[in-house]
Amino acid sequence: MIFRLAQALALVAVLLGGMPAARGSEVIEVTSVRIEPTVEGDAWQLSADFAVPLSVRLEDAVQRGVALYFVAEFELVKPRWYWWDERTVTASRSYRLSYHPLTSQYRLAIGAYQIQFPTLNEAVRAMALIRGWRVMEVEALKPGATYEAQLRLRLDTSQLPKPFQIDALTNRDWNLQTEWKRFPFIAETPKTAP
């Protein structure tokens, strides 16, 4: 058992040995976020901008054929003074960022929808702009109630190949995520919302 673990760690060291070091401790930042009603007025949609700095190691991994999976997570919490906060709404959206050497294109998959980009920066920028994400129905909220909304974007290391998952345990380059961005949200009826 110990011998196999040592072999696995040696394999990881060999695989990652040729990759350049990271630029530093870079983190994803939420630069703007807003929730507004849909055109139909039956739901709330989220729009957000992120600053996603990929380290040299992550860029190199994508160019070598490793797909990176990112997850945007949204939660709406109703604070309660007498008990734990009530988690009213949770939503998540997954992204798959990959490179295809045959076409020299970067692909960004959002669910079943795929978009191709000529450069990695363009693909990352498209992932960093969330527009019109339907996160909750109007009926899920009490009109006039005050909630605390939370949003974050993170690299999902559980979907990386096993050798990279081992490296992600100790390497900050593979733990790319934001802290939860918290902001108040008042559930107005969509007809009266700005």
Secondary structure, DSSP 8 states (H G I E B T S, - for coil): -HHHHHHHHHHHHHHHHTS---SS----EEEEEEEEE-TTSSEEEEEEEEE----HHHHHHHHTT--EEEEEEEEEEE--SSSS-EEEEEEEEEEEEEEETTTTEEEEEETTEEEEESSHHHHHHHHHEEEEEEEEEGGGS-TT-EEEEEEEEEE-GGGS-HHHHHHHTT-GGG--B---EEEEEE---TTT--
